[in-house]
Structures are given as structure tokens and as C-alpha cells.
Amino acid sequence: MKYQKPKGTADILPQEAQLWDEVEAKSREVFRRYRYGEIRVPLFESYDLYARSSGDTSDIVTKEMYDFNDKGGRHMALRPEGTAGVVRAYVENKLYGPEFPKPYRVYYMGPMFRYERPQSGRQREFHQIGVEAFGSDSPLLDAETIQLGVDLLHSVGVHDLRLAINTLGDPETRQAYHQALVDYFTPHKAELSEDSQIRLAKNPLRILDSKDPQDKPLVADAPSILDYLTPAAQAHFSVVKESLDKLGIAYVVDPTMVRGLDYYNHTIFEIMTTSPAFGNKELTVLAGGRYDGLVEQVGGPALPGVGFGLGTERLMLLVQHNRPAEEAAPLNVYIASLSEPAGAEALVLAHAIREAGYTVDMDFLNRKAKSQFKTANRENAQLVITLGEDELAHSAASIKQMATGQQIQVPFAEVTTEFHKIYQQLVEEGK
Ligand code: HAM
């Protein structure tokens, strides 16, 4: 093969795209009920926006960004995630103004890019369905956001879920915890991986997220952030937990969870599932949290935010696994044309019938009559219209109902204006 798709990307072919459409339509319906509106932001932005919001010690920024200098010498990057661009749009369009609702809720669907090592459920170009809600620091909104994520997964038939939550507290909590981590890790610095030694100096919290086996034993015994929460941070987290209890959403508190992006504070969460679709491994399908300082950091007012991102490919693996392949939708009409002038007439009829809302296909390969009928059968056609010399001479089409073999002659004029009636009479009443 001369050309192959880039490593870590995938072609979504029509038979799969149909299922993507369905999942996206169901998601939109859930978002509508929660009053989320769609936002579409650029696929690339200034490198700086992502670097500063994700954090310059995160793997996303240090290892995974698809960045480039454009022809004008600007340092740009393909978006590694949705939140930064949406926050930028929220600030730039002043969506915090008095004319807009609060919380201001948006959702997005689209491709994201991370230079990661590809494996099942992990790609370099992948898709997210995500939400962001701005302007409320209520822990009730954290709970609502988690409920929305659960509803979304349930709406597409994914039920076997494990929700893990944690809190990163407020800036004061973070400061105290930062010091506790420095005090704990510094005497063991030499035992840490090279990356984590750098993290210790720049952002010790990141060590907890290390995937390096060398760091694991030390991380396991690290102090817990839950012991460093300020009363306010503790109160926020308590309301989140109580709300989840009230909603009947099961969860576990995982004090070692830190998430891979630097903008979070207070509540963070991940929804995981173990499925044969993932080779019986546990994978995170949906993850998010609160990011109260980010809007201000991007140049806006000090307004809080909370949201999540769902990995669409991972969701599709689950959805596909959960249900058998569906039969293709039937073709309403196949037009078999037996001569060149009949072909031109077929084009006109096909257009009229499509205008009436039906699916139509016809021959474009000069196939013999027999082979056209075979195609009609393979396409599961409900009606076959035959146009031969006779039909052209009488300006009438022969319409055959494939299920019963019943055949009628209908003037062209009637086919173009009355197709709905003809279809009802032949197909629907015949059922
Ligand atoms: P994230 O945890 O980096 O968060 O990504 C969210 C989800 O995207 C993951 O749980 C996973 O399902 C999917 N995902 C991430 N990387 C890949 C990949 N390489 N291949 C396939 N799927 C992947 C965020 O991106 C935050 N922006 C979420 C958020 C929104 N937080 C607040 N608002």
C-alpha cells in the first residue's frame, strides 16, 4: 500500500458511523434535558493556551502535544482536550455576561490529539464527548455533572460502571499537601524515576499519577490529601458525597486519584468499566472535575467551572460489544432500467421519489436486467420499478412488491406526484 493512515488514527467507515450517529443523537437528547447547548471551538489554538491550562509538568504538555509553527511563525497545537478551548471561548465571547444563564452549560463532540502509544482504546486522534458548566461553585453542580455522565452512559446501554471520586481541595489545601509530599518524597529522591525527580521539584502532585513501576511502592505509602483538607474543602466534598448518596449513585473515594491535568481543584472523578470489549481490563470511559481557577488563568473573571470528557472510541467499543450487529436499513425502491433512455427516466423518477422521503437506488454500471434484480435483492429492496421499452412507450412504470411478488403498472406522472400513496398501498397495507 502506498499510503496508510497515520499511526494511532482510525477510519470510521459508514457501517460504524451509523452507530456513532446513534450514540451522538442519544447524548444530545440527554444534554437537552440538562439544558446544555452545543459549542464548536477550533481544533487548534495557541500552544500557550494548552500548555498553561493543562500544566507544564503534565504528560499531555511535556510528551503528547501535536504542536507546530504555522507559516506565520505562530506556535500552535492541535487540541489535546476540550476544556481549554471552551474556557477560551467562554472568556473571549464574554459568556459570563448578565444576558447569559448561570450556570452556563455547554457540550462538545469532536476529535482530540495526543501523541500517545496506541493500544486498544488509546489512539493519537481520538474523540471526546464533553461538557463544561461555568459560574457556580455549588457542590450540587458537581453531583449533577456526575449524574449527567452516568445518565449519558446508561442512555446508550452501558451499565456496569465503577465511579471513583476524590477531592484536590482549595489552594490552601493544595499548598499544605504540596509541602507534605515534598517532605515525604525528598528523603527517597534517589529511588524515584527520573521523571518523578523532576516532578518533585516542579509539581510533586504529579508523582502520584506516575505510570512508572519504579515509583509505585513509594506512591502507595504517600500521605493522603484527605488529611490536609481545609474545613471549607471538606464541607464541599461532604456535600458532593451526600448528594451522590441521595441520588443513589454508588462510588468509591480514591485518595490517590489526581488526574492528568493541572487545572483541577475540589471534586475530581472517573467512571471506569471492565469489559471483554477492553480485553477484560479496566478502562476509564469518562473523567472530569472542578476547575475553579482556570477561567481567571485564561484571562477571564474569577468564575468557577466543572465538567467531564468521555472517550467516544472507548464508549463505541462498549456499545458495539453490548449488541449484535444490526441489519442494514431496507432500501425502499430499486429502479431497474433496461436501456439508455430508460436510465435517464430512472434518474428523474429516483429524484421525485427521494423528494417524497424514500430511499432509492438504481443502476449506474450498465448491468444486465438479471444482475440489476440481483442487486435489488442484495440491497433488500422493498419495491422494484422496472423501466423497459414497453414502459417508456406507455410512460408507465412497472412496480413490483418484492415480498409478495404483486406487480402493478403506474403512469410516470402518478409515480412522481403520488408515490406516498403507492408505497402505502403496496408495502404498508400488505403487512
Ligand atoms: P482526560 O481524562 O484527559 O480529561 O480525558 C477524558 C477521557 O478521554 C478519558 O477518560 C478517556 O476515556 C478519553 N481519552 C483520553 N485520551 C485518550 C486517547 N489517547 N485515546 C482514546 N481515548 C482517550 C480531559 O480531557 C478533560 N478535558 C475532561 C474534563 C472536561 N474535565 C473537565 N471538563
Boltz pocket constraint, residues with backbone or C-beta under 6 A from the ligand:
constraints:
  - pocket:
      binder: B
      contacts: [[A, 80], [A, 81], [A, 82], [A, 83], [A, 114], [A, 116], [A, 121], [A, 122], [A, 123], [A, 124], [A, 126], [A, 127], [A, 128], [A, 130], [A, 131], [A, 132], [A, 260], [A, 261], [A, 284], [A, 285], [A, 286], [A, 287], [A, 288], [A, 289], [A, 290], [A, 306], [A, 307], [A, 308], [A, 309], [A, 310], [A, 311], [A, 312], [A, 313], [A, 314]]
      max_distance: 6.0
